Amino acid sequence: MTNKPLLTVAESAEYLSIGVSTLWRYVKDDIAPRPVKIGAATRWRRSDLDAHIENLSNRTTTAS
């Protein structure tokens, strides 16, 4: 995967190692970051996904 700053739903799901429907469910349940709309396009900021991963990592580390 390239280092694009904005990712499609499929790229975002792959980046998080989850399925597309799971990503949408996580967004709905406020577990994953919300996408941004650019015209008709829906994209996730890579920086938002990285922060989400870091947050999950910190929760796992402190829970141990």
N, CA, C and O of each residue as an XYZ file, in Angstrom:
256
protein
N       0.849     -1.178      0.000
C       0.000      0.000      0.000
C       0.892      1.238      0.000
O       1.919      1.286      0.677
N       0.491      2.197     -0.744
C       1.260      3.436     -0.820
C       1.043      4.274      0.435
O       0.208      3.948      1.279
N       1.796      5.341      0.542
C       1.662      6.231      1.689
C       0.708      7.383      1.390
O       0.998      8.529      1.732
N      -0.421      7.093      0.758
C      -1.404      8.124      0.440
C      -1.982      8.679      1.738
O      -2.211      7.923      2.682
N      -2.222      9.990      1.799
C      -2.794     10.565      3.020
C      -4.276     10.266      3.208
O      -4.778     10.314      4.331
N      -4.987      9.956      2.113
C      -6.411      9.631      2.181
C      -6.636      8.246      1.593
O      -6.111      7.917      0.529
N      -7.424      7.436      2.300
C      -7.646      6.056      1.887
C      -9.130      5.807      1.629
O      -9.991      6.380      2.296
N      -9.416      4.952      0.660
C     -10.789      4.535      0.390
C     -11.248      3.600      1.512
O     -10.460      3.215      2.376
N     -12.519      3.247      1.482
C     -13.036      2.334      2.500
C     -12.310      0.989      2.429
O     -11.955      0.425      3.464
N     -12.089      0.473      1.226
C     -11.395     -0.818      1.086
C      -9.951     -0.721      1.581
O      -9.467     -1.618      2.271
N      -9.273      0.361      1.230
C      -7.890      0.544      1.676
C      -7.822      0.723      3.195
O      -6.910      0.213      3.847
N      -8.788      1.445      3.747
C      -8.815      1.673      5.191
C      -9.062      0.374      5.944
O      -8.410      0.098      6.950
N     -10.000     -0.416      5.457
C     -10.283     -1.706      6.090
C      -9.054     -2.608      6.032
O      -8.704     -3.258      7.017
N      -8.410     -2.640      4.886
C      -7.193     -3.445      4.751
C      -6.107     -2.935      5.699
O      -5.411     -3.729      6.331
N      -5.965     -1.626      5.798
C      -4.964     -1.010      6.676
C      -5.189     -1.409      8.133
O      -4.238     -1.592      8.893
N      -6.470     -1.541      8.513
C      -6.809     -1.931      9.882
C      -6.949     -3.442     10.045
O      -7.202     -3.926     11.148
N      -6.786     -4.183      8.961
C      -6.912     -5.653      8.959
C      -8.301     -6.105      9.399
O      -8.446     -7.048     10.176
N      -9.309     -5.418      8.892
C     -10.694     -5.788      9.153
C     -11.448     -5.731      7.832
O     -10.925     -5.237      6.833
N     -12.665     -6.231      7.828
C     -13.493     -6.178      6.638
C     -14.169     -4.821      6.482
O     -14.246     -4.042      7.432
N     -14.649     -4.550      5.292
C     -15.311     -3.287      5.001
C     -16.557     -3.117      5.870
O     -16.765     -2.046      6.439
N     -17.377     -4.142      5.978
C     -18.595     -4.025      6.789
C     -18.250     -3.814      8.260
O     -18.963     -3.103      8.968
N     -17.173     -4.422      8.721
C     -16.737     -4.217     10.103
C     -16.289     -2.783     10.317
O     -16.582     -2.196     11.358
N     -15.584     -2.209      9.350
C     -15.171     -0.811      9.457
C     -16.393      0.086      9.572
O     -16.439      0.961     10.437
N     -17.380     -0.119      8.715
C     -18.582      0.708      8.791
C     -19.294      0.532     10.124
O     -19.797      1.506     10.685
N     -19.347     -0.684     10.638
C     -19.972     -0.924     11.945
C     -19.200     -0.204     13.045
O     -19.801      0.392     13.938
N     -17.871     -0.256     12.984
C     -17.044      0.437     13.978
C     -17.255      1.950     13.911
O     -17.282      2.616     14.946
N     -17.405      2.491     12.712
C     -17.667      3.927     12.568
C     -19.025      4.255     13.199
O     -19.149      5.222     13.951
N     -20.026      3.451     12.891
C     -21.370      3.655     13.436
C     -21.360      3.602     14.955
O     -22.071      4.368     15.606
N     -20.566      2.709     15.526
C     -20.495      2.531     16.979
C     -19.436      3.418     17.642
O     -19.137      3.242     18.823
N     -18.874      4.360     16.900
C     -17.840      5.284     17.396
C     -16.603      4.558     17.924
O     -15.973      5.001     18.884
N     -16.272      3.456     17.294
C     -15.048      2.721     17.636
C     -13.911      3.153     16.725
O     -12.769      3.277     17.167
N     -14.219      3.380     15.464
C     -13.223      3.806     14.468
C     -13.492      5.257     14.087
O     -14.608      5.749     14.255
N     -12.472      5.943     13.574
C     -12.671      7.343     13.177
C     -13.660      7.475     12.021
O     -13.790      6.585     11.180
N     -14.340      8.597     12.007
C     -15.284      8.886     10.924
C     -14.524      9.308      9.675
O     -13.462      9.923      9.769
N     -15.062      8.981      8.515
C     -14.425      9.403      7.263
C     -14.710     10.868      6.973
O     -15.544     11.497      7.624
N     -14.008     11.390      5.997
C     -14.277     12.737      5.496
C     -14.912     12.601      4.121
O     -14.602     11.678      3.368
N     -15.798     13.526      3.806
C     -16.430     13.551      2.491
C     -15.744     14.620      1.660
O     -15.585     15.758      2.103
N     -15.344     14.253      0.471
C     -14.747     15.178     -0.485
C     -15.577     15.051     -1.755
O     -15.381     14.137     -2.557
N     -16.498     15.976     -1.920
C     -17.458     15.827     -3.003
C     -18.294     14.589     -2.746
O     -18.895     14.450     -1.681
N     -18.333     13.701     -3.708
C     -19.074     12.452     -3.546
C     -18.203     11.340     -2.951
O     -18.702     10.259     -2.636
N     -16.920     11.604     -2.801
C     -15.981     10.587     -2.322
C     -15.944     10.535     -0.798
O     -16.047     11.562     -0.127
N     -15.799      9.337     -0.269
C     -15.632      9.114      1.164
C     -14.226      8.578      1.382
O     -13.836      7.574      0.785
N     -13.474      9.249      2.235
C     -12.088      8.851      2.486
C     -11.765      8.946      3.972
O     -12.363      9.731      4.707
N     -10.817      8.134      4.390
C     -10.292      8.209      5.750
C      -8.902      8.802      5.703
O      -8.098      8.463      4.835
N      -8.625      9.690      6.642
C      -7.267     10.225      6.766
C      -6.387      9.140      7.367
O      -6.733      8.538      8.383
N      -5.255      8.898      6.736
C      -4.312      7.908      7.269
C      -3.893      8.305      8.686
O      -3.718      7.445      9.549
N      -3.734      9.606      8.921
C      -3.328     10.071     10.249
C      -4.379      9.722     11.308
O      -4.024      9.396     12.441
N      -5.670      9.788     10.953
C      -6.734      9.399     11.889
C      -6.670      7.903     12.179
O      -6.857      7.478     13.319
N      -6.407      7.110     11.149
C      -6.297      5.658     11.344
C      -5.071      5.317     12.184
O      -5.129      4.436     13.042
N      -3.962      6.014     11.940
C      -2.751      5.787     12.743
C      -3.003      6.127     14.214
O      -2.567      5.396     15.103
N      -3.704      7.234     14.469
C      -4.019      7.628     15.846
C      -4.932      6.591     16.491
O      -4.783      6.281     17.673
N      -5.871      6.057     15.722
C      -6.769      5.013     16.227
C      -5.974      3.763     16.609
O      -6.194      3.181     17.671
N      -5.059      3.361     15.745
C      -4.218      2.186     16.030
C      -3.373      2.438     17.272
O      -3.243      1.552     18.117
N      -2.800      3.624     17.395
C      -1.988      3.974     18.558
C      -2.823      3.928     19.837
O      -2.368      3.436     20.869
N      -4.043      4.446     19.757
C      -4.943      4.430     20.904
C      -5.260      2.991     21.324
O      -5.238      2.669     22.512
N      -5.552      2.136     20.351
C      -5.812      0.728     20.660
C      -4.591      0.062     21.264
O      -4.708     -0.737     22.193
N      -3.427      0.387     20.740
C      -2.177     -0.175     21.247
C      -1.952      0.247     22.698
O      -1.545     -0.564     23.530
N      -2.217      1.518     22.994
C      -2.044      2.011     24.360
C      -3.016      1.352     25.328
O      -2.656      1.055     26.467
N      -4.243      1.122     24.881
C      -5.236      0.451     25.734
C      -4.807     -0.971     26.036
O      -4.941     -1.440     27.166
N      -4.288     -1.664     25.020
C      -3.848     -3.044     25.199
C      -2.654     -3.105     26.145
O      -2.578     -3.992     26.995
N      -1.727     -2.168     26.001
C      -0.534     -2.140     26.823
C      -0.886     -1.863     28.281
O      -0.352     -2.517     29.177
N      -1.768     -0.911     28.530
C      -2.113     -0.560     29.907
C      -3.035     -1.588     30.544
O      -3.088     -1.692     31.769
N      -3.759     -2.344     29.739
C      -4.663     -3.357     30.279
C      -3.927     -4.618     30.709
O      -4.473     -5.435     31.450
N      -2.706     -4.776     30.254
C      -1.954     -5.997     30.577
C      -1.435     -6.001     31.991
O      -0.785     -6.960     32.407
